[in-house]
Amino acid sequence: MANQRAKLTWTEDQIPVSDRFDDPYYSLQNGLEETRHVFLAGNDLPARFVPGFRIAELGFGTGLNMLTVWSEWERSGQTTPLSFTSFEAFPMAVEDMDRALQAFPELSPWSERFLAAWNGKTCDLDTLHLEVIEGDARQTLSCWTGSADAWFLDGFSPAKNPELWEADLMQQVADHTATGGTAATYTAAGFVRRGLEEAGFAVTRCSGYGRKRHMTQAVKA
């Protein structure tokens, strides 16, 4: 049975907002810089890049996070594939993805290659192995056989999408993280931080991006 597609409303600034969760897909201020601050710096990337590095993500959305880290992967001189697995319950139509990504012309060398090779589930290029697993991550992550060196926890706001932040799912994230692996998220909600701590992460609250005062970094012992 096919999963439901994302339903969007576009702001005057051409930022997609989820109708289902009433939340924008990326920062209203600067989505690219937010991704760099939260998910790259939050996971100490690109400093940790090595051949075979594996990233996993909750919430693929527009693909902005993947494109941002893939661009840094190539810029850092890596020539082997970056492994990127994302879990997405409500995938965005490719035409909406294309429209959203046009807001980031700096990434167009990567977004154009991605969209040309994207089949809705996978994208295999010389320097990228992408898999997007559709469905509720509370069911799909437990079936995943992979393990990540870094996690991008990028669901919609915990106040509007609490299912993607509950303790059982944070435990699944930990169970699918390599020893010494990391996780980062824009939210500093107390129940999210507690869930990560209970799952076995050492959690740090640090400065957020833009109007968000704090964000969360986590390291698995």
C-alpha positions in Angstrom: 0.0 0.0 0.0 1.5 3.3 -1.1 2.3 5.8 1.6 0.6 9.2 1.7 2.5 12.0 0.0 3.4 15.3 1.7 0.7 18.0 1.4 2.2 21.5 1.2 1.4 25.2 1.4 4.0 27.6 0.0 4.8 30.8 1.8 5.3 34.1 -0.1 9.0 33.4 0.2 8.5 30.0 -1.4 9.2 28.0 1.7 7.2 24.8 1.9 5.1 24.3 5.0 3.6 20.9 5.9 -0.2 21.0 6.0 -0.3 17.9 8.1 2.1 19.3 10.9 1.7 23.0 10.3 5.5 23.4 10.3 8.0 24.6 7.7 10.4 22.1 6.2 13.4 24.3 7.0 14.3 27.6 8.8 12.4 30.6 7.6 15.7 32.5 8.0 18.2 30.5 6.1 17.6 26.7 5.7 21.1 26.0 4.3 22.9 27.7 7.2 20.6 26.0 9.7 21.5 22.6 8.2 25.2 23.5 8.4 25.0 24.7 12.0 22.8 21.9 13.4 23.5 18.8 11.4 27.0 19.3 10.1 28.6 21.2 13.0 26.4 19.3 15.4 27.9 16.0 14.3 31.5 17.4 13.9 31.3 17.2 10.1 33.2 17.3 7.8 36.1 16.7 10.2 34.9 13.1 10.8 34.6 12.1 7.2 36.3 8.9 6.3 35.7 6.4 3.4 32.6 4.3 4.3 31.0 7.0 6.5 27.4 6.3 7.2 24.7 8.9 8.0 21.0 8.1 8.9 18.2 10.6 9.3 14.7 10.9 10.6 12.7 13.0 8.1 14.0 13.3 4.5 11.7 16.2 3.6 13.2 18.2 0.7 16.5 16.4 0.7 18.3 19.6 1.8 20.2 18.0 4.6 21.4 15.2 2.4 22.5 17.6 -0.4 24.3 19.8 2.1 26.4 17.0 3.6 27.0 15.4 0.2 28.3 18.7 -1.2 30.7 18.9 1.8 31.7 15.3 1.3 32.8 16.0 -2.3 34.4 19.3 -1.3 36.5 17.6 1.3 38.0 15.4 -1.4 36.2 12.1 -0.7 35.8 10.0 -3.8 34.1 6.9 -2.4 30.3 6.9 -1.8 28.8 8.6 1.2 26.1 6.2 2.6 22.9 8.1 3.6 19.7 6.4 4.8 16.6 8.5 5.6 13.3 7.5 7.1 10.3 9.4 5.8 6.6 8.8 6.4 5.2 11.4 4.0 7.5 11.7 1.0 7.5 14.9 -1.0 6.6 14.8 -4.7 9.6 15.3 -6.9 8.3 18.4 -8.5 7.8 19.9 -5.0 11.3 18.9 -4.0 12.7 20.5 -7.1 10.7 23.7 -6.4 11.9 23.8 -2.8 15.6 23.2 -3.7 15.6 26.1 -6.2 15.9 28.3 -3.1 19.5 27.1 -2.7 21.3 27.8 -5.9 24.6 27.1 -4.2 23.6 23.5 -4.1 22.4 23.3 -7.6 25.4 21.2 -8.9 24.3 18.5 -6.4 20.6 18.9 -6.5 20.5 18.6 -10.3 22.5 15.4 -10.2 20.4 14.0 -7.4 17.1 14.8 -9.1 18.2 13.4 -12.4 19.1 10.0 -10.7 16.3 10.0 -8.1 13.7 7.2 -8.4 11.7 8.0 -5.3 13.5 5.5 -3.1 17.2 5.3 -4.0 19.9 7.4 -5.7 23.2 5.7 -6.6 26.0 8.0 -7.8 29.8 7.7 -7.6 30.0 9.6 -4.4 26.5 9.0 -2.9 24.5 5.9 -2.0 21.1 7.2 -0.8 18.2 5.1 0.4 14.9 6.6 1.6 12.8 4.2 3.6 9.1 5.1 3.4 6.7 4.6 6.3 6.4 5.2 10.0 9.9 5.2 11.5 8.6 3.6 14.6 8.0 0.4 12.5 10.7 0.7 9.8 13.8 1.6 11.8 13.6 -1.5 13.9 13.8 -3.6 10.7 16.8 -1.7 9.3 20.0 -3.7 9.5 22.3 -0.7 9.1 24.3 1.3 11.7 25.1 5.0 11.4 28.1 7.0 12.4 26.0 10.1 12.5 22.3 10.8 12.9 20.3 13.8 11.7 17.1 14.0 13.8 15.0 16.3 11.7 11.4 15.5 12.2 8.8 18.3 12.5 8.5 20.2 15.8 8.2 17.8 18.8 5.1 19.8 19.8 3.5 19.0 16.5 5.0 15.6 15.6 5.7 14.0 19.0 5.6 10.5 17.5 9.0 11.0 15.8 10.7 11.9 19.1 9.4 9.4 21.6 11.7 7.4 23.9 11.2 4.1 22.1 12.3 5.6 18.8 15.3 7.3 20.4 16.3 3.8 21.7 16.0 2.5 18.1 18.3 5.3 17.0 20.8 4.4 19.7 20.6 0.7 18.7 21.4 1.7 15.1 24.4 3.9 16.0 28.0 2.8 15.9 30.0 3.1 19.1 31.3 6.7 19.3 28.6 7.7 16.8 26.7 11.0 17.1 23.3 12.5 16.7 22.2 16.1 16.4 18.9 17.9 16.3 17.6 21.5 16.2 15.3 20.8 19.2 16.3 21.0 22.9 13.0 19.8 24.2 13.4 18.1 27.6 11.7 14.9 26.7 13.8 14.5 23.6 17.1 15.0 25.6 15.9 12.6 28.3 15.0 10.0 25.7 18.4 10.2 24.1 20.1 10.0 27.5 18.0 6.9 28.6 19.0 5.3 25.2 22.7 5.5 26.1 23.8 8.9 24.6 25.8 11.5 26.4 23.7 14.6 25.7 24.8 18.2 25.4 22.6 21.3 25.0 24.3 23.9 22.9 23.6 27.1 21.0 20.9 26.8 18.4 20.6 28.5 15.0 18.9 31.8 14.5 15.9 32.3 16.8 16.3 28.9 18.3 18.3 29.5 21.5 19.4 25.9 22.0 19.9 22.6 20.1 21.0 19.1 21.1 24.2 17.1 20.4 24.6 13.5 21.5 27.4 11.0 21.5 27.0 7.2 22.0 29.4 5.8 24.5 
